[in-house]
Each structure stands twice: as C-alpha cells, then as structure tokens.
Amino acid sequence: MLKDPRPGRVKTRLGREIGMVPAAWWVRHQTARLLRRLTDPRWHLVLAVAPDTALASRAFPGDLPRVAQGPGDLGARMARLLRAAPPGPVLLVGGDIPGLTAAHVARGFAALGGHDAVFGPATDGGFWLVGLKHPRAVPADLFRGVRWSTPHALADSFATLRDRRVARADMLSDVDTAADLRAASEACLSE
C-alpha cells in the first residue's frame, strides 16, 4: 500500500518535522528501494495506490500493476483490497518500513500455512503487514473500530478477527517521525 509521494500529501507528520519536500523525497526513494527488495518470483506484486488519481503516477515503476485503494479510512481500504484479491493467500504491506525484505514477506506467507490470518507488528503498536489465507472470507467487521495511529491499532485489529487463528510475523519499525527516520538511518548504517 503506497501513497503518491507528493509534498504535503504524504508523511505529513514527518513533514512537519523535517519539511514536506524532504518527507516526500524520502517516501519516493524508500518506495523505490522497497520495490526492488520485494520483487520476487514467489509472489505477484501489485501496488495499491492512494489517492486513486495516482494510478497514472510516474513515481511508481510502470511495469508493476496498480489498483486504487479507494475511499475510506485505512481499515476500509485494507478490507476492500483483501476482498478484491484473487483466491489464495494474500498479504498487504506498508511502504514506510525500511527494514522490510523479501524474507519477511516469505515468512508472512509461511505463517498462513497454519493460520487464518497474520499480522506483522510494528514497534509503535500498529502493524506493517496483514495477511489472510482466504481473503474472500473477510469478516464483515474487519478493522471496524480500530484506533488508527495509536498504540492500540494492532490489538484492536486482532479483536476484529476474534474467531480466527492469527499468527504474528516479525516485528519491524515504520517511519512516522524524525526520530523514526534517524533510527532507520542508524540501523541501515550498522548493517
């Protein structure tokens, strides 16, 4: 799931701290690095972009298929994307996870072998990955009542899958603030 990297429309919380143009620049380059790392013959990579008008954006590689995220809050958009997915296991990942690799995605798919759903917890209480073994069987109330952008987002999301077997994937960090960006840069330098 990606947003068109336009200043003032993407990573606005980060942009308030470092400037909207540098925040958009970071998103553009993070997205390019991420897509290079996640391109893999084991799965079919599709870009779910927002806003819907970004389907034609030149910020994304032209060789990857794109779908619009559509309207609504994050939960409504994710549930709609999951319901529209082809049969078989599907994962949604965020674009602002600098440490995300193909190995993390592979472990997410593997977790669906014995579970109905999988979440990749983020260090801030949210999640960077959600996946379903049978996406066409998305519960009607999936992601309803989730307190987005809070430390409760993962727990609230788990609660919407109360009767399902849910696995946890690796914990990773996303970038929402200048402190997150510094931590990601330091982690990258230490590798």
N, C-alpha and C positions, 0 to 999 in steps of 0.2 A: 504494500500500500504506500503510494507516494503522492506527494503534493508537488505541483508545478513550482519550481524554485524561483519565485518572483519576490523581490524585496517588499516587505510589508504584508505578505500573504502567507509566508511560510516561516516557521520557527520564530514567531513574534516575541515570545518570552525571552529567547536567546537574543533576538534582535534588539530588544530594549536594553540589553546589557552591552552588546558588542557593536551594535549598529545593524540596521536592516539589510544593507547591501552585503556586509561580511557574513551575516547569517545565511542569506540566500546563496552566497558563493560557497559556504561550507556544505549546504544541502546539495547543491549541484555536483560538487566533487565527491562527497560522500556517496551519493547515489551512483555515480559512475564507478567508483571503487567497489561498492556493494554488488552491483550487477555483474561486474567481471568475476567476483568471487563466487556468486551464486549460480552462474550459468554452468549447467551440468547435464549430461545426457540422461541421468537417472530420473529427471522430472521435467515437466513442461512449465516454463517460467512465463507468467502473464503479469503485466503491470496494471494494477488497479489505481487509476489516477484521479486526483481531485485538483481543481474543480473539473466538472465534466467537460468544460471547454478546453481543457488541457490535453484532450485526446490527440490533438494535432501538434502538440508542443515539440519543438526541436531539442528540448532539454533531455529527452529520452531517446535511447537508441531506436532507430527506425526499423530494425529487424525483429523487435520483440512485440508480440501482440499486446493490445491495450484494451481495457474495459473501464468504463466510467464507474466511480464509486457511488454516484447518485446522491440524493438529498438525505438529510437527517443527521443525527449525532453519530459518533464513532460506532456505537453499538448497532444502530440501524444499518449503517453502511456495511459493517462486517457481516452481520446476519444475512443481508441481501446477497453479498458476494459469495458466502458459503452456500446459500440455497441455489444460486445460479451455477455453481461449479459442476463439472461433469461427474458422473458416478466414480466412486473410488475415493481414497483418502486425499484430503486437501489441507494445505497449510496456508495461513496468512501471516506475513511478517511485516514489521515496520521497516521503514527506510532509514531511520535515525539510530541504528545500532552499529557503531563502528567495529565491534568485536565479532559480529556475525559472520560465520563461514559456512561453506557447504557441509562440513562435518556436523555443525549444529542442526542444519536442516535435515540431514540424513538421520540423525538421532531423533528428531521430531517425528519423522515418518515411521521410524522403527518403533517408537512408543505407541503408535496407533495399532500395532500388531496385536496387542493385548488390552487395549483400552478404547473407549468410545471417543474420547477427546484428549487433547494435550494442550498444556499452556507452558510457555517459556516465561518464567517470572523475571521481572526487571527489578533492579535494586531499589527502585523508588516506590515499590508497591503495586506497580502496574504490570504489564506483560508485553513482551516483544513478539510473541508467537502464539497463535491459537490454531488448532487443527481439529478436524473431525474425520472419523473413519468413514462415516456415511453422511455426507453433507446434505443430502436431500431430506434427511430426517432431522433437520434443525428444529429444536424445540421452539414453540411459538413465542415464549417469553425469553429467549436467549438474549442476554445483555440488557434486559429491561431493569431499570432501577439502579444501574451501575453508576457509582460516583466517579466519573472520569476525572483524570488529572489529580487524583488524590491517592494517598497510601492504601485506600480501600478498593481500588479498581479490580485487582486480581481476586480478592476474597469475594467481592460482590459478583464477579463473573462466574466464579466457581459455583456460587449459590444458585445461579440460573440453570446449572446442569446437575441438580441435586440427585437425580436417579441414574446418573451415568457413571461409568468407570473413567476417571480422569487421571491422567499422568502429568507429571511435571518434567519439563525438559531443563536444560542448563539455565542457570541464572546469568543474565547479561545486563549491561547498562545501556540506557539510551542517553541522548543528549538533548536536554531541555534548557540548560542554563550555562553560563560561562564557566562555572565550576565543573559541570559535567564535561564540557569541551576540554578544559585543562586536564582533567583526569584521563579522558580518552587519548589526548595527545601524549601524556606521560606514559600511558600503557603501551601505546604504539612505539614510542622511542625505546622502551625497555625490551621489546620483542626482538 
